Structure formats: structure tokens, C-alpha cells
Amino acid sequence: MSDVLVLNERYKLIKRVGSGGMASVYRAEDLLLGRVVAVKMLHEGLESDEMFVRQFQREAHSAANLSHPNIVTVHDIGRHEHRSYIVMEFIDGRTLKDIVRTHARQGQIIPIKRVLDLIIQVCQGIGYAHRTGLVHCDVKPQNVIVTADDRVKVADFGIARAMSQASMQHSDMVWGTPQYFSPEQAAGETPTPASDVYSIGIIL
């Protein structure tokens, strides 16, 4: 990826700002619209599963239809040199996981008023998605971004849902984050809105 600067003559990668088991995230510039965006590129290992790539594209389209102040907006999806990517709004903030860790290192507890405010915003975003028929499948602190003024944005709807659907095609694969997923997900069953609610409870 180091030699790729512009995706499809439109998205100029500026700096990698994160990486996980599924993808790497880059701060990028949308050359067509002149705005800063976040580009999440799937790792090459996932590209070998054609069923997953198709599922990813379908779920990314579904996520792109979500419009809510507590959900990261999906702007575009595409492929560049056999690599799938998803373009999202760039959120200048920290993950809830980082915030919890910072408080823990300082021997502090997050004030209950702030905890409730953040969780209510998570519920508002997830609840909106549920009403449109979309289940997140991987609600965890790493997927909750908090801005400097404590506005919450839930991320990764398209990828999480696609990975969950792909796992159901492989009996030996269970998708999700063990610390946060529901009992039915652990049993390899189809996640439901209740599964997301369980995960929110664990975060709280």
C-alpha cells in the first residue's frame, strides 16, 4: 500500500491513522469535492473470498443509506487494484476504548453523567439503524468515536455486517469481538437487534 497514493484518481491517501484485523484506515483527501475523508481498505487476505467481497459491497450500500448524527456517514465504496475500500466522513476524535484506557491509567472513573450521555448517543445511532433493518453485529468501544465536544459516532456498520454474514457461510468461523458479543453470536447464530443491545450493555 505504500506506493498507492491516489485511489481511482480521486482519493489521495495522506496518512494511515489506524489498523485492525479487517482493514487499515487512512486520512485522505477527496480530490473531486475537496474535502477530508476517511478511507478504510480491506486487508488483502479478505479479498480472496469472493463471497465476502460481494457481501461487503451489499452491506456497504446498506450502510450508505444510514443518515443519523450518531452514525459515521458512508460516502462511497469501490475497488482499486483488487483492493476493496469504503469512504467515510472523517471524524476528528478518539475511540471510546482510548478514553476508557486514559481514565484507567490515571486511576480515574468516567463520571456517570458522561457515561450515560455517551451510551444514550450510542443507543440513538444503533436504534436508528435497527429501525431501517440493519444490525451492526460488532458493537464495541473501538467502533464508538467520540469528538472533543462529546458527540458520538458509531462506525463500521458495513464491514461488521458483511463479516458476520460471511461467518455464517463457514461453520468453523465465529465473527465478532468475544468480550462484547452476545451468547447467540458465540453459538454461531444469526445476530439480531437484541445482539447489539447486549453488546451496548457490556460496554456500559
Backbone hydrogen bonds, N-H to C=O, Kabsch-Sander energy under -0.5 kcal/mol:
donor,donor_aa,acceptor,acceptor_aa,energy
4,V,1,M,-1.5
5,L,3,D,-0.7
7,L,11,Y,-2.7
8,N,6,V,-0.6
10,R,7,L,-2.2
11,Y,7,L,-1.9
12,K,10,R,-0.8
12,K,29,E,-2.6
13,L,5,L,-3.0
13,L,11,Y,-0.7
14,I,27,R,-3.0
15,K,27,R,-1.6
17,V,25,V,-2.7
18,G,25,V,-1.3
20,G,23,A,-2.7
24,S,41,M,-2.3
25,V,18,G,-3.0
26,Y,39,V,-2.7
27,R,15,K,-3.2
28,A,37,V,-2.9
29,E,12,K,-2.3
30,D,35,R,-3.3
31,L,10,R,-3.1
31,L,29,E,-1.0
34,G,30,D,-2.1
35,R,30,D,-1.0
37,V,28,A,-2.7
38,A,88,M,-2.7
39,V,26,Y,-2.7
40,K,38,A,-0.5
40,K,86,I,-2.8
41,M,24,S,-2.7
41,M,39,V,-0.6
42,L,40,K,-0.5
42,L,84,S,-2.1
43,H,22,M,-2.8
46,L,43,H,-1.6
47,E,43,H,-0.7
47,E,44,E,-1.1
48,S,44,E,-0.5
48,S,45,G,-0.5
49,D,46,L,-1.3
50,E,48,S,-1.0
53,V,49,D,-2.2
54,R,50,E,-2.3
55,Q,51,M,-2.3
56,F,52,F,-3.3
57,Q,53,V,-2.2
58,R,54,R,-2.1
59,E,55,Q,-2.8
60,A,56,F,-2.5
61,H,57,Q,-1.7
62,S,58,R,-1.8
63,A,59,E,-2.7
64,A,60,A,-1.9
65,N,61,H,-0.6
65,N,62,S,-1.2
66,L,63,A,-1.7
71,I,68,H,-2.0
72,V,154,V,-2.6
75,H,73,T,-0.6
75,H,87,V,-3.0
76,D,87,V,-1.6
78,G,85,Y,-2.2
80,H,83,R,-2.6
83,R,80,H,-0.8
85,Y,78,G,-2.7
86,I,40,K,-2.0
87,V,76,D,-3.5
88,M,38,A,-3.2
89,E,73,T,-2.3
90,F,36,V,-0.7
91,I,89,E,-0.6
92,D,90,F,-0.6
93,G,91,I,-1.3
94,R,146,V,-2.6
96,L,141,P,-1.1
96,L,144,V,-2.6
97,K,141,P,-0.9
99,I,95,T,-1.9
100,V,96,L,-2.5
101,R,97,K,-2.4
102,T,98,D,-2.4
103,H,99,I,-2.1
104,A,100,V,-2.3
105,R,101,R,-2.6
106,Q,102,T,-1.5
107,G,104,A,-1.4
108,Q,103,H,-3.3
115,V,111,P,-2.4
116,L,112,I,-2.7
117,D,113,K,-1.9
118,L,114,R,-2.6
119,I,115,V,-2.6
120,I,116,L,-2.6
121,Q,117,D,-1.7
122,V,118,L,-1.9
123,C,119,I,-2.7
124,Q,120,I,-2.2
125,G,121,Q,-2.1
126,I,122,V,-2.8
127,G,123,C,-3.0
128,Y,124,Q,-1.8
129,A,125,G,-1.9
130,H,126,I,-2.5
131,R,127,G,-2.0
132,T,128,Y,-0.9
132,T,129,A,-0.8
133,G,130,H,-1.5
134,L,129,A,-2.5
135,V,133,G,-0.5
140,K,138,D,-0.5
143,N,140,K,-1.8
144,V,141,P,-1.4
145,I,143,N,-0.6
145,I,153,K,-3.1
146,V,94,R,-3.7
147,T,151,R,-2.4
148,A,92,D,-0.6
150,D,147,T,-2.0
153,K,145,I,-2.7
154,V,70,N,-2.4
155,A,143,N,-3.0
160,A,156,D,-1.9
161,R,157,F,-2.3
162,A,158,G,-2.0
163,M,159,I,-2.7
164,S,160,A,-2.2
165,Q,161,R,-2.5
166,A,162,A,-2.3
167,S,163,M,-2.1
168,M,164,S,-1.0
169,Q,166,A,-1.4
170,H,167,S,-1.1
173,M,170,H,-2.1
180,Y,177,T,-2.5
181,F,177,T,-2.0
186,A,182,S,-2.1
187,A,183,P,-1.5
188,G,185,Q,-1.6
189,E,184,E,-2.9
195,S,192,T,-1.3
196,D,192,T,-1.2
197,V,193,P,-1.9
198,Y,194,A,-2.4
199,S,195,S,-1.9
200,I,196,D,-2.3
201,G,197,V,-2.1
202,I,198,Y,-1.8
203,I,199,S,-2.2
204,L,200,I,-2.4
